[in-house]
Amino acid sequence: MDLTRKLSPHFTLRELCRSDTAVRMGIDNTPTEEYNRNLVVLCEEVLEKVRERFGPVRINSGYRSLACNMAVNPISNIISKISQHCTGCAAVFEVDGVANGTVAQWCIDNLPEWDQLILEFYVPGQPNSGWVHVSYVKGKNRKQVLTAVKENGKTVYIPGIVL
């Protein structure tokens, strides 16, 4: 599969499939054609719109094969449904120089659709803290908004955005 392939005007397959965990552990992290199509929709409906507003978007995590996802977070995958990263429907990203809380709130206020938006581990007053997770499922978007925080060493999801 050609990793230089453009998924949208500003995003390549390489960006959305890159995984340090997969490289380190020798895991194949190549999406199927179906999951490729999901990545295209995610780029078009979410990431390109964020880029248009804020400039270059840095993808921290996009597609993850099931093996890669299990290596990244085995416990959550065993006790909950499989991550939307495994189907090419989710990305974690940041915009350098813009507070992640600002980006998350803009997404809520300006994107017409998304399935799940999570502001993860953002600390108000520390603009580079945390990151934004957004998923998009064509035709099935819940517009669920959560904030992920650590409490007693465990990740807790709070409804809404906590800034």
N, C-alpha and C positions, 0 to 999 in steps of 0.2 A: 504494500500500500504506500502511496506517495505521501509522505508526511509534510511535504511542502505545499500540498494542495490547499487552496483557499477555501475556507468554509463560508466566508463572507468577505467583504472588501478589506477588513483589517485583521482578520484572525485566520491562522493556519491550523491544520490538523495537528501539527507538531506541538503548538502551544496548548491545545486542549487535551492532548494525550500525555504530555510530559509528566513523568513521575520519578522523583529521585528514589522512592521506595522500590518501584519496579526495576529500575536500573541496578540498584544495589543488590536486589534479591534475584535478579535474572528472570523476572516475571514478564510475560508477553502482555503488553497493555495496548493492543491494537483493537479498536472497536469493529464490530460487524457493520455491514452497510446500513442496517436499520438504525443502529446507534449513531452512525455517521450522520444520517438524516436528522436525528434528534439534535445532534451538535449544531448542525446548520441552523435549525429553527431557534435554538438557544442563542446562537450568535446574532441572528437577525432580529429576534424579538426583544432581547435583553442587552447583550454586550455591545452591539453596535450603537444602541441608543445611549448607553452610559458613556461610551467613547465620544459620541457626538457632543454630549454636554460637557464632559470633563477633560477630554483628551485621552492619551494612551492608557489602556487598562492592562494591568499586570495580572495574568492568570496564575493563581497559586495551585489550583487543582481543578481539573475538569473531569474528563472521562477516566474512570477507574474500572479495570476488569474486576470480576468478582475476586480473583486471587489477590490482586493488588489491594482492593478495598478491605479484604480480610486481614492483610498484612498491616494496613494503616490503622484499622480500628476493629480488632476481632470481637471484642465483647459486645459492642453496640450492634454488630451485624448478627450475632447469635440471638440476642434477646429482642431485637426489633426487626422491622421490615428491612429489606436490602436498600441501601442508599440509592438515591436517584442518580448519583454519579455513575453507577453501574450500567445505566441505560443511556448515558449521554445527555441527560436532562438537567444536570446541575453543574454549576461552576462556583468556585470560591475565588474572589478577586479583590484587588485594591487599586486605587488610583493614587500614584505617588504625588504627594503634596496636597492631598485633599483628605480631610478627616473621614474615616470610615463611617462614622455616625452621620455625617453630611451626605455621603453617597447613599447610604441605606435609606435615609429619609427622602432624598430626591427620587429614588426608585419607587418608593411607596406612593409618593405624590404625583409622579409623572409617567410611570410605565402603565399602559392600559391593562396588561395582564402579567401574572406570574403565578406560580403555584405556591412556592414557599420562599420567603425572604427571612434570613436569620442574620442579625448583627451579632457576630461571635467575638466574645472576649474584648469588647471595646471598653476603654476606660475614659470617661469624659475628662477633658483637659489634656489627654495624651492622644493627639490626632493620629499617630502612626500605630496605635494599638489595635489589635484585633483585625478582622477582615469581614467581608460581606459574602454571604452564601445566597445564591438565587437559583431557583429551579423553575423550569417552564415545561409544561406537559401540554402539547397541542390539544386543545379542546377540553381539558380537564383541570383548569387552574382554580385553586381554592383561595388564593390571595391570603394565605396564612402568614402572619408576621410574628416573629419570635426574637428574643434576645437570649443568647447563651452566656451564662456566667459560671464561674467556679464557686461552689459552696462546699466547704469541708472536703476539698479535693475531688469533688464530683461535678460533672457538668449538669447544670440545671437550666431548663428552658422556660423563660418567662414570656407570657403572651404580650405582644406589642413591642415597641422599641423603647428601651430604657436608655436615655441619654444623660 
